[in-house]
Amino acid sequence: MLSNSEDRRARRSRRLLKQGLMELLREKKFSSISVRDITERMDMNRGTFYLHFTDTYDLLQSVEEDVLRDAQAMIDEHRQEMEQAPTLRPIFEPLLEYIVEHRNICDSLFGNNASSDFTGRVHQLIYENGSDLIRRRWPGAPESDMNYLLSFVAYGLIGLIKKWFDTDMKLEKDRLLTMADQMVNGAAQQVLGPARISEATEAAPL
């Protein structure tokens, strides 16, 4: 069992290695990045790298899992608000703040220079959480319609964020949140019809 000091050193080493990878991803393709590149960038030895990761792909997977785990935790935290409100802003806002705070990481993972399926994993995250919400609001929604809608929503939201980054986030954050909410709800209502409003929502003043 690791002591507290050893555990802190291990966490620090993992954090620095992830930082090194993210810095290099802004400079070149993932396939061109070696373990040596990462350890030299962070002034660490290769032995330290192999104490924590098997290769660069294992390191990239760990970074992705950190982001996806954080996103799922935020969704779980705000799930009840989403179920009771006719808007997705309760989760859109904290997720957007997280993306802005970790822009370099998200930009690199969504970019074409990372040789992984991070976009696909985000799509799966949206599908798993979105399908539950749709079944609550549209209990009779056909499975095929729901699948197409969620695919459209997932890639649409990813594209919206990438466009915002590409334009150096010039659009006000509140306007982006409103647009995203309107696009998602508008698409859902066009495909599935009016949502069923829960009793909690009906009782709450808008």
C-alpha positions in Angstrom: 0.0 0.0 0.0 1.3 3.4 -0.9 2.1 5.9 1.8 0.4 9.4 1.6 3.6 11.0 0.3 4.1 8.2 -2.3 0.5 8.5 -3.4 0.9 12.3 -3.8 4.0 11.8 -5.9 2.2 9.2 -8.1 -0.8 11.6 -8.6 1.6 14.4 -9.5 3.5 12.3 -11.9 0.3 11.2 -13.7 -0.9 14.8 -13.8 2.4 16.0 -15.3 2.4 13.2 -17.9 -1.1 14.1 -19.0 -0.1 17.8 -19.2 2.8 16.9 -21.3 0.7 14.9 -23.7 -1.9 17.7 -24.0 0.8 20.3 -24.7 2.3 18.1 -27.5 -1.2 17.5 -29.0 -1.4 21.2 -29.7 1.8 20.9 -31.8 1.6 17.7 -33.7 -0.4 14.6 -34.4 -0.9 12.0 -31.7 0.7 9.3 -33.9 3.9 11.4 -34.0 4.2 11.7 -30.2 6.5 9.3 -28.4 7.0 8.4 -24.7 10.4 10.2 -25.0 8.7 13.3 -26.3 6.4 13.5 -23.3 9.0 12.7 -20.7 11.5 15.2 -22.1 8.8 17.9 -22.2 8.1 17.4 -18.5 11.7 16.7 -17.5 10.9 13.2 -16.3 12.5 9.8 -17.0 10.9 7.1 -19.1 10.9 4.7 -16.1 8.4 7.0 -14.3 6.2 7.0 -17.4 6.0 3.2 -17.4 5.2 3.0 -13.7 1.9 4.6 -14.6 1.1 3.9 -18.3 1.9 1.1 -20.8 2.2 3.5 -23.8 1.0 6.8 -25.1 -2.4 5.4 -26.1 -2.9 4.3 -22.5 -2.1 7.8 -21.4 -4.5 9.3 -23.9 -7.3 6.9 -22.7 -6.7 8.0 -19.2 -7.1 11.7 -20.1 -10.3 10.9 -21.9 -11.6 8.9 -19.0 -10.9 11.9 -16.6 -13.0 14.2 -18.8 -15.9 11.7 -19.3 -16.0 10.9 -15.6 -16.2 14.6 -14.7 -18.9 15.1 -17.3 -21.0 12.2 -16.0 -20.6 13.4 -12.4 -22.0 16.8 -13.4 -24.9 15.2 -15.3 -25.7 13.0 -12.2 -25.6 16.1 -10.0 -28.1 18.0 -12.1 -30.2 15.1 -13.3 -33.2 16.0 -11.1 -33.2 19.6 -12.3 -33.2 18.4 -15.9 -36.1 16.1 -15.2 -38.2 18.8 -13.6 -37.5 21.7 -16.0 -38.5 22.3 -19.7 -34.9 23.3 -20.4 -31.5 21.6 -20.5 -29.6 24.7 -19.2 -29.2 23.2 -15.7 -26.6 20.8 -17.2 -25.5 22.8 -20.3 -24.2 25.6 -18.1 -21.9 23.7 -15.8 -20.7 21.5 -18.7 -19.8 24.6 -20.7 -18.0 26.1 -17.8 -16.0 22.9 -17.4 -15.2 22.9 -21.2 -14.0 26.5 -21.0 -11.8 25.8 -17.9 -10.3 22.8 -19.7 -10.3 24.2 -23.2 -6.9 23.1 -24.1 -7.7 19.5 -23.2 -11.1 19.4 -24.9 -9.8 21.2 -28.0 -7.1 18.6 -28.4 -9.4 15.6 -27.8 -12.0 16.9 -30.2 -9.4 17.7 -32.8 -8.2 15.5 -35.6 -4.8 15.2 -34.1 -5.8 12.7 -31.4 -5.9 9.2 -32.8 -8.8 7.9 -30.6 -12.6 7.8 -30.7 -13.2 10.5 -28.1 -16.0 12.0 -30.2 -17.6 8.6 -30.3 -17.3 8.2 -26.5 -18.9 11.6 -26.0 -21.7 10.5 -28.4 -22.2 7.4 -26.2 -22.3 9.6 -23.0 -25.0 11.8 -24.5 -26.9 8.8 -25.8 -26.9 7.0 -22.5 -28.1 10.0 -20.5 -30.3 11.5 -23.2 -32.2 8.3 -23.8 -33.3 8.2 -20.2 -34.4 11.8 -20.3 -36.3 11.3 -23.6 -38.2 8.3 -22.2 -39.3 10.4 -19.2 -40.5 13.3 -21.4 -41.7 11.3 -24.4 -42.6 7.9 -22.9 -44.0 6.6 -26.2 -41.1 7.8 -28.4 -40.2 5.2 -31.1 -36.7 3.7 -30.5 -35.5 4.5 -34.0 -36.7 8.1 -33.8 -35.0 8.6 -30.5 -31.7 7.1 -31.8 -31.6 9.4 -34.8 -32.5 12.4 -32.7 -29.7 11.7 -30.1 -27.2 11.2 -32.9 -28.1 14.5 -34.3 -28.0 16.2 -30.9 -24.7 14.7 -29.9 -22.8 15.7 -33.1 -24.6 19.0 -33.2 -23.5 20.0 -29.7 -19.9 18.9 -30.4 -19.9 20.9 -33.6 -21.3 23.9 -31.8 -18.5 23.9 -29.2 -15.8 23.4 -31.9 -17.2 26.3 -33.8 -17.2 28.4 -30.7 -13.5 27.5 -30.1 -12.6 28.2 -33.7 -14.1 31.7 -33.4 -12.1 32.3 -30.2 -15.4 32.2 -28.1 -16.5 35.6 -29.3 -20.1 34.7 -29.0 -21.3 35.4 -25.4 -21.6 32.3 -23.3 -25.2 33.0 -22.3 -26.2 33.3 -26.0 -24.4 30.0 -26.8 -26.3 28.3 -24.0 -29.6 29.7 -25.2 -28.9 28.6 -28.8 -27.9 25.1 -27.7 -31.0 24.7 -25.5 -33.3 26.0 -28.3 -31.7 23.8 -30.9 -32.0 20.6 -28.8 -35.5 21.3 -27.6 -36.6 22.4 -31.0 -35.3 19.3 -32.7 -36.8 17.0 -30.0 -40.3 18.6 -30.3 -40.2 18.5 -34.1 -39.3 14.8 -34.1 -41.2 13.5 -31.1 -43.9 16.1 -30.5 -44.7 18.1 -27.3 -43.0 16.8 -24.2 -44.8 15.5 -21.3 -44.4 18.0 -18.4 -43.9 16.4 -15.1 -46.1 17.3 -12.1 -43.2 19.0 -10.5 -42.7 21.2 -13.5 -46.4 22.0 -13.8 -46.5 23.2 -10.2 -43.3 25.3 -10.6 -43.7 28.9 -11.8 -41.7 29.6 -14.9 
